[in-house]
Amino acid sequence: MDLSEVESDNKKVCVVQSQVPPSAKTEDCWLGIDEAGRGPVLGPMVYGICYSPLSRKDLFAKKGFADSKVLTEEQRETLLTQMNECDEWIGWMVEVLSPAFISNAMLRRSKYNLNWISHDSAIGLISRALEQGVQVKEVYVDTVGDPAKYQTKLQEHFPRLQITVAKKADSLYPIVSAASICAKILKQKLFWKILIRCSGFHSLFALAGQPVQRSLTANANR
C-alpha cells in the first residue's frame, strides 16, 4: 500500500486503492464494506471496500477470508497479497478519516456524529467504485447503528443496487471480510508509524528490548 498521500497531510481524508480489475468493468459485481479504528484512541478511522465479479463468488469464498479481528497480522498480510495477486478480478479501496477530520466534524454547531460520518464514507466509496466503472449489483455492509435504518438510507441513495446491511457481516460474507482486512492493515500500518513518532517510544524500546523495536519498525515500513 502506498501511504505517501496519507503521510503528507494527516489532517485530511485520503483514499488508497488498487487498480480496477478489467473484469469488474464488464461483469456484475458484489461489493463489501467494513471499517477499522472506530474505537481506538490513536490513529485514524479507516473504511474499506472490496469488490469482485459475481461469477467468481465461489472462488472468492475459497480464499479463506475471515473477520480481520480473528486473524493475526501475518494472516491478514498474506490474504492482502493474495488479493493483489488476483488483480484481474479482485479490487479494493480504503478511505482514511484522520483524527483531525473526525474531531472537526463532531465539533460542528450542527450535529454530525460518528455514525453519520461512517455512513457518508460508505456512500462515498460506493459512489467512487461506480464512477470508476465497477459494475456493482450487490452490496454487503457491516452495520453502523440500526441495520434496518442504515440499509434504508443506502437503498435510497442507490435504488438500483441490492443492498444487505447486517450485524457481524464481516463474519457472514467473505467480500466484507476482505474489506475488513484491507481497512485493518492500513489502520495498523498508520498506527505503527504513530507509535514510532511518539515521544518516549525509545524508552519503551529500552524496556521491551531491541527485537520489539525491529518488529515495530518492520511493521511500519511494510
Order of alpha helices (4+ residues) and beta strands (2+ residues): alpha-beta-beta-beta-alpha-alpha-beta-alpha-alpha-beta-alpha-beta-alpha-alpha-alpha-alpha
